[in-house]
């Protein structure tokens, strides 16, 4: 994770939203000469997680609780996707159809979403741990496309204390040519039906170098869909990891 409060010039502490550029910043921090741009990656929040160390193992999760009736009205999907789970995890990799935004794959599913779109933003995910996973995996690609990231941010950021400042920061700069991100696995670090913390592992390549990166998303269920939680100063956090130990393999 970022070195909290120790180096204000660090690329980890600069504002910005392009996920691929966050990884470029990580690579630059490791001594590789690439264009360094910012990350939506502040220094003010530490979430209470079962395991907060990328690559570590989290506590065993209880089986999903599928709610068939008497769920709160705001639990329903904004576009009518069936299935509500207010607890649980994703113990096995879900089936998905994989598409590409730029060179970054993202998953789609008639069950889990995305089932709609608002302009360039893919929206409407199932109210379940798997729906949260699909949202986070889509965020990896949508938040890495500088051409559409600002419009996407306006749709997927929740209401909250930091929303206006995030939007004012803008998307940041393009990560540059020759960079690639490939989803390789995931962990559901926490899930209670209202909030979720999803850790996406991705392989990054650029300038002849290859690393594995953990990208954690802090999500909230708002107005019938998953959103990035704008009440958190660091709602997306990225860091290099040595391997995929502890992750469930998943990808195109």
Order of alpha helices (4+ residues) and beta strands (2+ residues): alpha-beta-beta-beta-beta-beta-beta-alpha-alpha-alpha-beta-beta-beta-beta-beta-beta
